[in-house]
Amino acid sequence: MRIPRSYGRALLALGLLLPAAAVAAAGTPAAAGQATPDLVWDRLADCESDGDWQADTGNGYYGGLQIWPPTWREAGGLRYADRPDHASRRQQITVGEEILRRQGWNAWGWCAREIGVLE
């Protein structure tokens, strides 16, 4: 399910998608300690992998958030599983939070724009 850009912006303005600190500078790492609501991760996964948290499509990216294995390793994913698609949804989101902290929403560029969390 994709969120129209205008709808995503409206939700951001209302503070329903992300805490204000995480939205302060789109594309930059989120403020420490600010968790992104599960709804945002689910919508991102809907865009990235049709919501399949065990996605292995052969494109070199895995799981619901389509994480590249080196990024998974660097963000601490190996404490959960060897690849994102072998980890639970919650574990992928936890690693996704670390990726977001390090790289910002640009880590999911196109889909982050599609769901309205990145301009």
C-alpha positions as CSV (number, residue, x, y, z in Angstrom):
1,M,0.0,0.0,0.0
2,R,1.4,3.3,-1.0
3,I,0.7,6.6,0.7
4,P,0.1,9.5,-1.6
5,R,2.8,12.1,-1.1
6,S,0.3,14.8,-0.1
7,Y,-1.2,12.4,2.5
8,G,2.3,11.6,3.8
9,R,3.1,15.2,4.2
10,A,-0.2,15.8,6.0
11,L,0.6,13.0,8.4
12,L,4.0,14.3,9.0
13,A,2.6,17.8,9.8
14,L,0.3,16.2,12.3
15,G,3.1,14.2,13.8
16,L,1.5,10.9,13.0
17,L,4.3,9.3,11.1
18,L,7.4,10.4,12.9
19,P,8.4,12.2,16.0
20,A,9.3,15.8,15.2
21,A,12.9,15.3,16.0
22,A,13.2,12.6,13.3
23,V,11.6,14.8,10.7
24,A,13.7,17.9,11.4
25,A,16.0,17.4,8.5
26,A,14.7,15.0,5.9
27,G,17.4,12.6,4.7
28,T,19.7,13.2,7.7
29,P,20.1,10.7,10.5
30,A,17.2,10.7,13.0
31,A,17.7,12.1,16.5
32,A,19.0,9.5,19.0
33,G,16.3,7.8,21.0
34,Q,13.5,8.7,18.7
35,A,11.7,5.5,17.5
36,T,9.9,5.5,14.2
37,P,6.3,4.2,14.5
38,D,5.7,0.7,13.2
39,L,3.2,2.1,10.7
40,V,6.0,3.9,8.9
41,W,8.1,0.7,8.8
42,D,5.2,-1.3,7.5
43,R,4.5,1.2,4.8
44,L,8.1,1.3,3.8
45,A,8.1,-2.5,3.6
46,D,5.0,-2.4,1.5
47,C,6.8,-0.2,-1.0
48,E,10.2,-2.0,-0.8
49,S,9.0,-5.7,-0.8
50,D,5.2,-5.7,-1.0
51,G,5.3,-6.1,2.7
52,D,7.1,-9.5,2.6
53,W,9.4,-9.5,5.6
54,Q,11.1,-12.7,4.4
55,A,11.7,-11.3,0.8
56,D,14.6,-12.9,-1.1
57,T,14.0,-11.8,-4.7
58,G,17.5,-12.4,-6.0
59,N,18.3,-8.6,-6.3
60,G,21.0,-8.7,-3.5
61,Y,18.7,-7.0,-1.0
62,Y,16.7,-8.9,1.6
63,G,13.8,-8.7,4.0
64,G,10.9,-6.4,4.3
65,L,13.1,-3.3,4.2
66,Q,15.3,-4.6,1.4
67,I,18.6,-4.3,3.3
68,W,21.9,-4.9,1.6
69,P,24.0,-7.5,3.6
70,P,27.0,-5.3,4.3
71,T,24.6,-2.6,5.6
72,W,22.9,-5.3,7.8
73,R,26.3,-6.3,9.2
74,E,27.4,-2.7,9.8
75,A,24.1,-1.8,11.6
76,G,24.4,-4.8,14.0
77,G,22.0,-7.2,12.2
78,L,24.2,-10.2,12.7
79,R,23.2,-10.4,16.3
80,Y,19.8,-11.5,15.0
81,A,20.5,-13.4,11.8
82,D,22.9,-13.9,8.9
83,R,20.6,-11.9,6.5
84,P,17.6,-9.7,7.0
85,D,15.1,-12.1,5.5
86,H,16.1,-14.7,8.2
87,A,15.3,-12.2,10.9
88,S,11.9,-11.4,12.4
89,R,10.0,-8.3,11.4
90,R,10.8,-6.7,14.8
91,Q,14.5,-7.5,14.4
92,Q,14.5,-6.0,10.9
93,I,12.8,-2.8,12.3
94,T,15.4,-2.6,15.1
95,V,18.2,-2.7,12.5
96,G,16.3,-0.4,10.3
97,E,16.3,2.2,13.2
98,E,20.1,1.9,13.3
99,I,20.4,2.4,9.6
100,L,18.0,5.4,9.8
101,R,20.2,6.8,12.6
102,R,23.3,6.4,10.5
103,Q,22.1,7.2,7.0
104,G,18.8,8.9,7.2
105,W,15.8,8.1,5.0
106,N,18.1,8.3,1.9
107,A,18.9,4.6,2.7
108,W,15.5,3.9,1.2
109,G,15.4,6.9,-1.2
110,W,12.7,6.1,-3.7
111,C,10.3,4.4,-1.3
112,A,11.0,7.0,1.5
113,R,9.9,9.6,-1.0
114,E,6.9,7.6,-2.0
115,I,5.6,7.3,1.6
116,G,6.3,11.0,2.3
117,V,9.2,10.8,4.8
118,L,11.8,12.3,2.4
119,E,11.4,15.2,0.1
